Each structure stands twice: as C-alpha cells, then as structure tokens.
Amino acid sequence: MRKYTDSAKGIQATEDVRALADNLRARAEELATEVIDALEARVPDYLRQLSFEGDDPRAVSRADIDAIAAVLATTGTPLPRNVIRTAVELGRRRALQGVTLEHLLEADGIHREVTVRHLEHVLKGDDEALQLAERRLDSHRDAAILALTRGYLSGQAEGYEREHRELAALMSIMRAVSRSLEARDIAEAAIRETCRAMGLEQGVIWLTPRDRPDSLVLLQSYGLDQREEAALGSEMPIPVQLEEALLSDLPVQTQIEPTLPAFAGVRSVLTVALRGRADTVGLMTVGCQGRKEFNAHDIAFAALVSEHVGVALANAEQHVREARTDHLTGLANRPEFEHAVQREIAAARRHGRPFTLMLLDLDNLKHLNDQFGHYLGDAAIRAVASSLRSVVRASDICARLGGDEFGVAMPEAGPDEARVIADRVRQALDEASADAQLPEPAGVSIGFATWQPGNDWKQLMRSADELLYQDKRARRVRDSRTG
C-alpha cells in the first residue's frame, strides 16, 4: 500500500477526507436511521435500555456519527481530546444505565460498519482517499474502545458506590421506621438519607391532612435554612407544579422558578406521592438548585423510598388516631378530650372569648345491655356518636369519655348556643335510634357549663357533671310520672 507524502496527490486525498467528514455530519440523520435498523436487528436490548433511561436513540446515533466525523477530520496521530472525553463520558453513562459492555462495544461497531459502507459508496473509484479514511478510523479504533471501556469501568465503580449509598439509606430509613411510630422521626430520616444517597441539596416531606385535602402541611425539611423554611410556611395550598405527582404512580420531575425571594433561582425537583395502603398521606420533594435531569435510576430509587415511607407514615397516623380516639365510635377519647378542654380554656383566657363544656350520659345503656344484649348497647352508643357528629359545629370537639359518657367542647359558644345544640342532639338521637332499629329510643341526660375567669378545666368539668346529674334526676322523675 502506497504511503501519502506532502505531494499534491496526498494533499488532495486529505482534503477529500475532510470533505467526507463534513458529508458525514450532513448525512447524520439518514445514517442514524440505518444504524437504528441494525441495532434493532442485532442488539435490541441496547435500544430498549436507552429508551427506558430517557435517551433518544436517534440523537445518540447522530452524536456517535459526529464523533466519527471528528476522527476523520483529524490529521494528527492522537485522537482529539474532545472525542476522548466524549467516549469516556458515553461509557460512564451507559454503565450507570445498566447497559452491558458487550452491547456497548457491539453498538459502537455497528456505527463504524454503517459509516464505512457510506464511505465506500461516496468514495467509489477514489481508492487513495478511501484508504486514508479507513486508515484513520483503524488507527484510532483502539484508542476509542479504550476510552469507552475506561469510562464504562468508571461508571461501574460509581454505580456500585451509588448502590451502596442507596442501600445504606434504605437501611437507615428502615431503622427509623422500626424504632419509632412518630411521623417526624420517620420523615427526618427519610428525607435526610434520600437526599444524601441521591447527592441532592434539599428536600421536603409534606402531609396531606384528611380534613384539608387541598393543602400541604410541612412535616420535615432538609437543607433549608431558617429563612427558607419560614418562607415555605407550615401549611400551603398544593402548588400547581406538584399536583401531577399526587395523581402519578411514579415520581414526577419539574423545573420550578420560585416567586418567593428566599428561593432565588431555578430548582430542579423530583416529587413523589407518599401512599399508605390505599390513601395518599403526603408528598416528598427532593431537588437541587440549577437545572438537572433525573434519570430512570433516580426515579426508581425515589419510588422505592416513597413506598416504605408512605406505609410508615400511614401506620404512624393510625397509631396516633388509635391513641387519641375511641375504638367503638371514632370520637376522641378521654385523654384527648381533656387536652382539648385545657387548650380551649387557655385560648378563652388569652383572647377573652366564651367557651362551653357539655357532658352527656346515655340513660338506658344498662337496660339495653341487660335486656337485649351488648350488641344493641353498642348500637345505642354509636347512635349517640352519630347524633353528635350530625349537629355540632366543625370547630367543636366530640368525645366518648368511657362507658355511657360523652363530652363536647364548644369554643366561642355560650349557654344559649349550648341549649340549641342539646335540643338538636336529642332530636337527632331519636332519628338515629330508629335507623339503628333499637327496641326503644336511646335517651341522654345533658349538663353544660360555661367557663368563667378563674376556673380551671377540672372545675369546669365538675360544674357540667353536677348539672348533668341534675338533668338525669329530673328525667327519672318525669319518666316515673309519665310511666
């Protein structure tokens, strides 16, 4: 084979090859189609993996063809640095995407095969230019494969390190879940470890309250300073940018340009719904400043974390609910009610507003239990609870205090409002008794007391209790006369 010198013929061949490089760039779209057809026939798994990771196979092929064109345009021996860097990064990226090295090298070989066939077609009859082009591609092939392989091994090492971080993060989250049923403890571990494993700067976990489904309540943040957390607020309407995540089964990535001064600059965030066994209990958002594209692995890891955290938060919510509510009626239990009464008295004292406490007693529970069985006794208790729910205000707190005793805490209500509520409870209870098919209507005795300055919650409870028993005695006398 004749070697090229600085002769006019050699210079012309070099110019022909440079022109061929420009031709490759111009025909990249057409050649990419041919490459993809070959990939589909020989390494379909490679194409599927690219698509799964969000890469456009056609764009990938165009970039590879452009790299080959850069090699052709090179007159010196070393492979251009930008081509080396591109090959290393390509190998790293494919390793992180889970592409096998065998498939990566085969895909690289297919690109070269398609390119050489195109060279042969374009340079038909120009043997000298074709030989020069093939020699340049061959002389740099080993360097390109070495760069791909080096990048691939680097990506594998990075992937192993990432998997180790993610496994450690999941173990830390699981330890927090097993140690505590406190929602804040669970959320603190979850958002901290998720951000660390993903190499992200900030994260937030919100709860979606059952009684305010259009709102987000801040539970735990990571990486926010005091000014940023204050700007975020303890509760806010669900931002339109995060609504999609509530409906999606997978994490949703968004570019957000905050309007709050505390959050200057673009933030790239990944948001995933936290679901218990059925309901959505919250949202988890992780992200960083600047623009970032989250890949399929990021999305899969965030989804895995969300499954564990969602169930854990749902369990924590259920635990709190069970600790604070009566299992038969779903009303607040005595400890929760007493805390609520103390809280409302403090608010009444601070703001100078009225507060009334109502106590109720189911008159004929023992008779129902003795004559008809505890099943109907329980039905009567549930009927009282249903009646209370149907007539009290949203701001009132209803409780079953134990056995046949009930209570209602009524902030900003005085004696007149309490009398109206008492009458409505008795009317509603007549209807509830009929709906429950009780053999006889359930009846209640009622006593209420309005807080006066200087009284504590125990004194208020005693006053209402005394009036309750006065009402009970009066009802017994009245029943005995009518009986």
Buried (B, 14 or more C-beta within 10 A) or exposed (E): EEEBEEEEEBEBBBEBBBBBBEBBBEBBEEBBEBBBEBBEEEBEEBBEBBEEBEBEBBEBBBBBBBBBBBBBBBEEEEBBEEBBEBBBBBBBBBBBBEBBBEBBBBBBBBBBEBBBEBBEEBBEEBEBBBBBBBBBBEEBBEBBBBBBBBBBBBBBEEBEEBEEBBEEBBEBBEEBBEEBBEBEBBBBBBBBBBBBBBEBBBBBBBBBBEEEEEBBBBBBBBBBEEEBBEBBEEEEEBBEBBEEBBEEEBBBBBBBEBEEEBBEEBBBBBBBBBBBEEEBBBBBBBBBBEEBEBBBBBBEBBBBBBEBBBBBBBBBBEEBEEEBBBEEBBBBBBEBBBBBBBBBBEBBBEEEBBBBBBBBBBBBBEEBBEEBEEEBBBBBBBBBBBBBBBBBEEEBBBBBBEEBBBBBBBBBBBEEBBBEBBEBBBEBBBBBBEEBEBEEBBBBBBBBBBBEEEBEBEBBBEBBBEBBEEBBEEBEEEEEEEE
